[in-house]
Amino acid sequence: MSEASPLNHLLTGFLDTPDAEHVEKEAVKIEALPVVRVLDDLRTPPATNDPSELIMHRFLYRGGVCLLLGPTGVGKSSLLMQLAIHFALGKALFGITPGTAYRERGMRILLIQAENDEGDLAEMRDGVLAGCELTPAEKAQASSRIMVCTVNDRSSDKFALTLDALLTEHGPFDLVLVDPAFAYLGGDSNSQKDVSRFMRELLNPLLHRHQVGLVLAHHTNKPLRGKEKDNWEAGDYAYLGAGSAEWINPARAALALRSIGSDTIFELRAPKRGKRLRWEDDEKQPTTVQFIAHHRDIGVICWRKADPVEVEELMAEDGPGRHRKLNPVEVLHCIRANPSRNQSFYKAEVARMLQCAPNTVQNALKEALAKGWIRFEEDGQEKLYRLTGKGEQRAENTPSAVDWTDQ
C-alpha cells in the first residue's frame, strides 16, 4: 500500500489519537482491497461450454454453495453419492443437469463425510452402480473420478484448513460434497454469527481460491404439523434448514427433501434458484417440485423417480396432521358450475363437497391459476374467477369426483 493511497490518507487524522497504534495494526492486516470494476466491464457468461457452470442453467457455479436440506435418516448421503456418480459421468440426475462443459468429460469430485463408515459408503456406491444400470466402463470411470475422505475430528477453522490442504494436495476438483454441515460448523447452528463465519469467512474464500463448487448437506428442522404445515408458501421452503436463516442466505442454491407421509417417497423441491433447473410437470408447465423414491429392491441403496400413480395414491390418503392433496381439476368443475364468485366461496364449497381443508382448496386455486386454467377479474377488493379456454378443455376432458350441478 503506497503512502499516497486513499486508505493511508484516511488514517492520517487518527494517528495522533490514543488508539493510533491499534488503527495502524488493523490497517496493516488489509492485504489488498477488493477488486472494483466498472459496471460495463462485467462479462456475460457464455451460453454453452462455460467451465464455471457446474449445474445448468447457472443453478450452481464454481465458488458457489448449494444446500441439500433433508430430515435425518431419509437418505441424503445416498442421494449425494448418486449425484456424485452421475456428475462424474456428466449425466443428469432427476433433472439436475451438469453444465455443457462437463457432459463429455464428467467432473472430478471430492466427497468429505463424517458419519458413515467404509461399509456404509461401499453399500451406497454399490447400490447406485447397480440401481442406475450403468455399463462396466461407466462404473469404472465414475469410481476413478470420485475421491472420498472421512473427517470426523475437526470443525470450524481446523476443518477449513483441512479442506484447503485436501484441495491443494489432491485437486484440482470441480465439485466438493460435504456431509453433514453440523459435523464441521464448530459453533451454534442457531447463531447467525457462528453460521455466518463458517459460511462466509471460512468456506467462501476457499471455494473461490480453488474455484470449486460445494454441495453442503444440512439437516432440516423438526416436521411441521397441522395448520402450520398447510400454510407454508413456496419461498418458505428455503428456510427448512435447522438453525439460523444464515445457512440459506449465502448459499447460491438449495435442494430440499421433504416428507409427504411416506417412508419411501419424498418431495424433492428446489426452493432457491429452482426455476434455473427448468423442470416441467406432467402438463409441461414450469415447476420447482418433483417426487423421488427409494429403490424398490430391498438392500439396494439408490433413489429413483417416483411413479405418478403411487404419488397420487399417497397424496389422496389422509394422514395425521395433514390434509390430502386436491386435484386442481375439482376447482375447475366448481368454478364451471358457479362462475364469477370469489375465492372464499370456492374454498368453502369445495371443502364442503370434498371434505378437505380450505387451505388445500386455496393451494389448488393457486395451482390452477399458475397452469393458466383459470383467470380472475377484480371487482372492488374482490377477485371473481372464471375458466379460461384451456381450463374449459381440461374440465371437459377430466371428470369430477362429485356432481357439481346437483348441490
Helices and strands as residue ranges (DSSP letters): H 6-11, G 12-14, H 20-28, G 39-41, E 53-55, E 60-61, E 65-70, H 76-88, G 100-102, E 109-113, H 118-131, H 136-145, E 146-150, H 156-170, E 175-179, H 182-185, H 192-196, I 197-203, H 204-210, E 213-219, H 226-230, G 234-239, G 245-247, E 253-259, E 265-272, G 274-277, E 279-280, E 286-287, E 289-294, E 303-305, H 308-316, H 328-337, H 343-354, H 358-370, E 374-379, E 382-387, H 389-397
